[in-house]
């Protein structure tokens, strides 16, 4: 009986508190964010294959004074997130009152192979098919140039071994194919 009266008393006290607030012109506390219609959108620049050069340019609406964060990072005033590899990214926008909106955006892959990369890839396929590159003998990792991303990740070594030294037995025209590709960025899309 005591517990029942205590619960009833607590409930009636809350009702009286809210009634007293309304009589004095005060409203019970409400969630300031629930009335807002926050929206996020983004312009997406896809990343080149095997690269982290994609970006998101985020726009927020429904309030003002926005700051933005990527994943669990810190909030920042800049709404541009660059240096992104292909993948899904969670962006949170927070307005001046601390109201948040979170969305996930996808940075895709620009998988188009450029002419410069195609020339280098073809050159590697014909000139680097020796046993040391395909089997792992001779100190080179097995299948060192088996994938396009493998070629991109080893571009510095390709220059050192094939352009800057005579190890690759390349003609000047073949060396120029490599240096032109590197000068253009050394990605699959060049």
Long-range contacts (C-beta under 8 A, 24 or more apart in sequence): 32-97, 32-99, 33-97, 33-98, 33-99, 33-100, 36-62, 36-63, 36-95, 36-99, 37-62, 38-62, 38-63, 38-93, 38-95, 38-99, 38-100, 38-101, 39-101, 40-91, 40-93, 40-101, 40-102, 40-103, 42-91, 42-103, 42-105, 44-105, 44-106, 44-107, 44-108, 45-107, 46-86, 46-107, 46-108, 46-109, 46-110, 47-84, 47-85, 47-86, 47-107, 47-108, 47-109, 47-110, 48-109, 48-110, 48-185, 48-187, 48-188, 48-189, 49-109, 49-110, 49-111, 49-148, 49-149, 49-152, 49-187, 49-188, 49-189, 50-148, 50-149, 50-152, 50-153, 50-187, 50-188, 51-85, 51-152, 51-187, 51-188, 51-189, 52-83, 52-84, 52-85, 53-82, 53-83, 53-84, 53-187, 54-82, 54-84, 54-85, 54-86, 54-107, 54-108, 55-80, 55-81, 55-82, 55-83, 55-84, 55-107, 56-80, 56-81, 56-84, 56-89, 56-91, 56-105, 56-107, 58-91, 58-93, 58-105, 60-93, 60-95, 60-101, 62-95, 62-101, 63-95, 63-96, 63-97, 63-99, 64-95, 64-96, 65-95, 65-96, 65-97, 66-93, 66-94, 66-95, 66-96, 67-93, 67-94, 68-92, 68-93, 68-94, 69-94, 110-189, 111-188, 112-189, 113-148, 113-188, 113-189, 114-184, 114-187, 114-188, 114-189, 114-190, 116-177, 116-180, 116-181, 116-184, 116-190, 117-148, 117-151, 117-152, 117-181, 117-187, 117-188, 117-189, 117-190, 119-177, 119-181, 120-151, 120-158, 120-177, 120-178, 120-181, 121-148, 121-151, 123-170, 123-174, 123-177, 123-178, 124-151, 124-158, 127-162, 127-168, 127-169, 127-170, 127-174, 128-168, 148-188, 149-188, 152-186, 152-187, 152-188, 155-181, 155-182, 155-186
